[in-house]
Amino acid sequence: MSDEYDLEAGPDPATFAAAVPEPEIDGSVVDPVYAVGVGPGNLEYLTPRGERAIREADVVVGFTTVVEFVEGRTDAELLTCGYRDEAATLETFAERVAAGESGTAVAMGDPNHSGYQFVGKVQQAVEREAAGTPVQVIPGISAIQVAASRARTPMEETEFVTLHKSGDLTAEMERLAMTAGDRHVLVLPRPYDRMPGDIAAFLRETGVSPELEALVLERLTHDDERIYRFELDELAEHAGGDEKTDTPFSDLVVLAIRRRDESS
């Protein structure tokens, strides 16, 4: 079974995933397990390389909503999970890889933009059950990249902070407070206790300007995509609660806070 870990105290699977660079895949080792970012929820944003890894796999694993997104692109056996059965499902996946099957794990967006906890869990399971099999990340298009386009926040001038992970978020929130106003900020909120209104209220409490422009970008690339524009003070009025009904925004959301207008 999967090693036990406490995401409040560690070890964090994301740290495990990022501990060393990927091994070189040169044909002299067994085929890797792929961890594929499938995009923001629109198949037009699934990359050809990611699609090939899904199509050619014997077994595909991921959270149910993600696997359902790509099930029409492969004849692989599909292993779906939620948070409660994630460890057991990844163990089954790794056992299949150990038996000689080719495996692909799928995550929404791009694993490099918030999926490293999942990559770490996949890698831990594979190393335990199929030692010697490398895990290779195939990046995808992230909602963060789409949000940067919609909000016109160039990546080289923008701080990216993900709150879309389990565990303590103190360091991430402090980084937000230190950065907002001086640089553009793109944030992946955490449903439903760190939603856009909560983030805005936190920044106001730390002294960030109430007039900063904030965009809540919801369901990007979907037919019902919406973009809401606020000043930070206005957005903070939506703070509070940790249930779906406590916020007007969906869980498929990115928050963009544009930097202070230096010309004014």
C-alpha positions in Angstrom: 0.0 0.0 0.0 1.0 3.6 -0.4 3.2 5.1 2.3 1.3 7.2 4.8 2.0 10.9 4.8 0.6 13.9 6.7 0.2 16.8 4.3 0.3 19.2 7.2 3.6 17.9 8.4 5.1 16.0 5.4 6.6 14.4 3.6 4.9 16.0 0.7 4.7 13.9 -2.5 5.5 17.0 -4.5 8.9 17.3 -2.8 9.6 13.6 -3.7 8.7 14.3 -7.3 10.9 17.3 -7.6 13.9 15.8 -5.7 16.0 15.0 -8.7 15.8 15.6 -12.5 14.2 13.0 -14.7 16.5 10.2 -15.9 17.5 10.3 -19.5 15.2 8.2 -21.7 17.5 6.8 -24.3 16.0 3.5 -25.3 18.3 1.5 -23.0 15.8 1.3 -20.2 12.2 0.1 -19.9 9.6 2.3 -21.3 8.6 5.1 -18.9 5.3 5.7 -17.2 4.0 9.0 -18.5 2.3 11.6 -16.4 0.3 13.7 -18.9 -1.3 17.1 -18.5 -4.5 16.9 -20.5 -5.3 20.6 -20.6 -8.0 22.8 -19.1 -11.0 20.8 -20.0 -11.2 21.4 -23.8 -9.9 18.6 -26.1 -8.5 21.2 -28.5 -5.9 22.0 -25.8 -4.7 18.3 -25.5 -1.3 18.2 -27.1 -0.5 15.6 -29.8 2.3 14.2 -27.7 0.0 13.8 -24.6 -2.7 12.2 -26.8 -0.3 9.7 -28.2 0.9 8.6 -24.7 -2.8 8.1 -23.7 -3.7 6.3 -26.9 -0.8 3.9 -26.8 -1.1 3.0 -23.1 -2.4 -0.4 -21.9 -3.7 1.2 -18.7 -4.6 4.8 -17.9 -5.1 6.1 -14.4 -6.3 9.4 -12.9 -9.1 11.1 -11.1 -12.5 10.2 -12.5 -13.3 13.6 -14.0 -9.9 13.7 -15.8 -10.1 10.1 -17.2 -13.6 10.7 -18.4 -12.3 13.7 -20.4 -9.9 11.5 -22.4 -11.7 8.1 -22.4 -12.7 8.5 -26.1 -9.1 8.9 -27.2 -7.8 5.4 -26.0 -8.7 1.7 -25.9 -6.7 1.4 -22.7 -8.2 0.0 -19.5 -9.2 2.9 -17.4 -8.5 3.1 -13.6 -10.4 5.9 -12.0 -10.2 7.2 -8.4 -11.1 9.9 -6.0 -9.1 11.1 -3.0 -10.2 8.3 -0.8 -9.2 5.4 -3.0 -6.3 7.2 -4.8 -3.5 5.2 -3.0 -5.1 1.8 -3.7 -5.8 2.7 -7.3 -2.2 3.9 -7.9 -1.0 0.7 -6.4 -3.0 -1.4 -8.8 -1.8 0.8 -11.7 1.9 0.3 -10.6 1.3 -3.5 -10.3 0.1 -3.6 -13.9 3.2 -1.7 -15.0 5.4 -4.1 -13.1 3.6 -6.9 -15.0 4.8 -5.4 -18.3 1.9 -3.2 -19.3 2.5 0.4 -20.5 1.0 3.0 -18.2 -0.1 6.6 -18.4 -1.3 8.8 -15.6 -3.4 11.8 -16.4 -3.9 15.1 -14.6 -5.9 18.2 -15.5 -3.9 21.1 -17.0 -0.1 20.8 -16.8 1.5 18.8 -13.9 4.1 21.5 -13.6 1.5 24.1 -12.6 -0.2 22.3 -9.7 0.1 18.6 -10.2 3.3 17.7 -8.5 1.6 16.0 -5.5 -0.1 13.7 -8.0 3.1 13.1 -9.9 4.9 12.3 -6.6 2.2 9.8 -5.7 2.4 8.1 -9.1 6.2 8.0 -8.9 6.2 6.6 -5.4 3.8 3.8 -6.4 5.8 3.0 -9.5 9.1 2.9 -7.7 7.6 0.6 -5.0 5.9 -1.9 -7.4 8.0 -1.5 -10.6 11.4 -0.5 -9.5 13.6 0.8 -12.3 10.6 2.2 -14.4 11.1 6.0 -14.8 8.2 8.4 -14.7 8.3 11.1 -17.4 6.1 14.2 -17.3 4.5 15.3 -20.6 3.5 19.0 -20.0 0.1 20.2 -21.1 -1.7 23.5 -21.6 -2.7 24.9 -18.2 -5.6 27.2 -17.3 -2.8 29.4 -15.9 -1.4 29.9 -19.4 -4.8 30.7 -20.8 -5.4 33.1 -17.9 -2.2 34.9 -18.6 -3.4 35.5 -22.1 -6.9 36.7 -21.1 -5.5 38.9 -18.3 -2.5 40.1 -20.4 0.0 39.3 -17.7 3.2 38.2 -19.4 4.8 35.2 -17.6 8.2 36.9 -17.2 6.4 39.7 -15.3 4.1 37.5 -13.2 4.3 35.6 -10.0 2.5 32.2 -10.0 1.2 30.8 -6.8 -0.8 27.6 -6.5 -3.1 27.0 -3.6 -4.6 24.0 -5.3 -3.0 21.4 -3.1 -3.5 19.7 0.3 -1.7 20.8 3.4 -0.5 24.0 5.0 -0.6 27.1 2.7 1.1 29.6 5.0 4.2 30.0 2.8 2.1 30.4 -0.3 -0.1 33.1 1.2 2.9 35.0 2.6 4.5 35.0 -0.9 1.2 36.4 -2.3 1.3 39.2 0.2 4.9 40.0 -0.6 4.3 40.1 -4.3 0.9 41.5 -5.0 1.0 45.1 -6.3 4.7 44.9 -7.4 4.2 42.1 -10.0 1.2 40.6 -11.7 0.0 37.5 -9.8 -1.8 34.4 -11.1 -3.3 32.2 -8.4 -4.9 28.8 -8.5 -7.4 29.0 -5.6 -8.2 25.9 -3.4 -11.9 24.8 -3.4 -13.5 25.9 -1.2 -11.6 27.4 1.7 -9.2 29.6 -0.3 -11.4 31.0 -3.1 -10.9 34.4 -4.8 -12.8 36.3 -2.2 -10.8 34.8 0.6 -7.5 35.6 -1.1 -8.6 39.2 -1.7 -9.6 39.6 1.9 -6.3 38.2 3.1 -4.4 40.6 0.9 -6.4 43.5 2.1 -5.6 42.5 5.7 -1.9 42.6 4.9 -2.1 46.1 3.5 -2.2 45.5 -0.2 -3.9 48.3 -2.2 -7.7 48.0 -2.3 -7.7 49.4 -5.9 -5.7 46.6 -7.6 -7.5 45.1 -10.5 -8.5 41.5 -10.0 -10.0 39.2 -12.6 -11.7 36.0 -11.7 -11.4 33.8 -14.8 -13.8 30.9 -14.6 -14.1 27.7 -16.7 -11.5 28.9 -19.2 -11.7 27.4 -22.7 -15.2 25.9 -21.9 -18.3 27.1 -23.8 -19.5 28.9 -20.6 -16.2 30.7 -19.9 -16.7 33.8 -17.8 -14.4 36.6 -16.7 -15.4 38.8 -13.7 -13.6 42.1 -13.1 -13.2 43.7 -9.6 -11.2 46.0 -7.6 -9.5 44.0 -4.8 -11.9 45.6 -2.2 -14.9 44.5 -4.1 -13.7 41.0 -4.5 -13.0 40.7 -0.8 -16.8 41.1 -0.1 -17.1 37.4 -1.3 -14.8 36.1 1.4 -15.9 33.5 4.0 -16.9 29.9 4.3 -15.5 26.7 3.0 -18.4 25.1 1.2 -19.4 25.3 -2.5 -22.5 27.4 -1.6 -20.3 30.0 0.2 -18.8 31.4 -3.0 -20.3 32.6 -6.3 -17.4 31.1 -8.2 -16.8 27.5 -9.5 -13.9 25.3 -8.6 -12.5 25.7 -12.2 -11.2 29.2 -11.6 -8.0 31.3 -11.8 -7.5 34.6 -10.0 -5.4 37.2 -11.7 -4.3 40.3 -9.8 -2.7 42.9 -12.0 0.2 44.9 -10.7 -0.1 48.5 -9.7 -0.4 50.9 -12.6 3.0 52.7 -12.5 1.7 55.4 -14.9 -1.0 56.6 -12.5 
